[in-house]
Each structure stands twice: as structure tokens, then as C-alpha cells.
Amino acid sequence: MKKEKTVGLLELQKEKAKLEGDRAVLGERLQALKAESEKSSQQLIMIAGALQAIDHLIQTVDPETSLEEQVEADLNLDETHGPGPDEEK
């Protein structure tokens, strides 16, 4: 004889409540992630604007020096200076 498996109404209601809770939690998490994504996008746009402004200032001060050349020159200065006041000689 074949045994039939039945699911009671209480079990279905419990599962429905659990799924509704899961859906609510995931919906809240999705909203938080969307807000964080928007915030990060705005920060990237602000940083890009700041970089553009700094690049413009650099070109205004010294149009012959590119940003890469300036960074390279700064690195070379760091390597050739003597020890600082808190460093041993």
C-alpha cells in the first residue's frame, strides 16, 4: 500500500509567514544596497570633478608639466632629500 504524504493547513500557514518575513527582509536589504550604490555613484562623480579641477589648476600653473611628470618629479624629490627632523642621520 502506498503511503500518501499530506501537508496540513497549519504547516502551509507557517511556511507562508516565513516566506513573507524573508521577502520583507530582502526588500529592506535591497533598498539599503540601492541607497549605498547611489551614494557611491555620487562620491565617484564628486571625485572625478575634483580631479578635473586639480588637473585644470596644474595646467594653469604649469601647462608644460603633465600630472604624471609632476608625480614622478615629486617621487624623485622624496628619494633625494636627507633625513627628516625625526629620522636618524
Buried (B, 14 or more C-beta within 10 A) or exposed (E): EEEEEEEEEEEEEEEEEEEEEEEEEEEEEEEEEEEEEEEEEEEEEEEEEEEEEEEEEBEEEEEEEEEEEEEEEEEEEEEEEEEEEEEEE
